[in-house]
């Protein structure tokens, strides 16, 4: 039995569908169950394997369910929210509870951290445990992820396997419900479909041209393969970056999305909203040497390959993973 939290959301639903199709039928899927906009993410999965988030800890502590793995992907992910209490409760304390249960029953524990913990990248984008406590996340979401990473590292008692994955910019099917927090590829497709053009954020730094802000964009199918690797290689523990190792510009992203839509380039620029301007990451690029050292050898999708598959096989036909 594998427990997956956040299993109706973007990443969690893809992980659940991926494992189910690979023959892992004994799943317990955990999430809020009252979000109708997430129903299509999991329409191919049996309804009786879902339980509400608030019941999971009690069921695990009582020993009523003892899974062979916990994949903890559930979190409050709104980077614009300033409600520290919600992040403390849902991202930090809930994660600690699941960790302690994993220790008690010796259950492998894989959880989602975030590249947002790197802040503005003052210390680079390498998992360096000697300076990890010096990272300066820029919002409450990122701080909650950083606090849990630090807490996990400080624990004397750890599960037999524990893996924290610092997700970089993930995109792909099943993010239809995410609104403002959906990937820029999704927003480009949506905006171009509606208006014929795409408005990207201007650069507010003199050393970076408009559209040349760069991120490490990761296709969801690569994330699925990485998680599957760790499930099947329980000898590896630690915190790992999950990115491609190559930063690409938002201009590249928009152009490739339009190309795969068969639309002529029509890109303009607007001011970055004030509520995120001082917290905006202009560059991210994962150092994936730790992942490679652990033995993960598969190539990642290039931005061109990922956008081609996402646009043509999912967005253009409104298909879910």
Buried (B, 14 or more C-beta within 10 A) or exposed (E): BBBBBBBBBBBBBBBBBBBBEEEBEEBBBBBEBEEEEBEBBBEEBEEEBBBEBEEBBEBBEEEEEBBBBBBBBBBBBBBEEEEEEBBBEBBBBBBBBBBBBBBBBEBBBBBBBBBBBBBBBEBEBBBEEEEBEEBBBBBBBBBBBBBBBEEBBEEEEBBEBBBBBBBBBBBBBBBBBBEEBBBBBBBBBBBBEEEEBBBBBBBBEEEBEBBBBBBBBBBBBBBBBBBBBBBEEBEBBBBBBBBBBBBBBBBBBBBBBBBBBEBEEEBEBEEBEEEBEEBBBBBBBBBBEBBEEBEBEEEBBBBBBBBBBBBEEBBBEEEBB
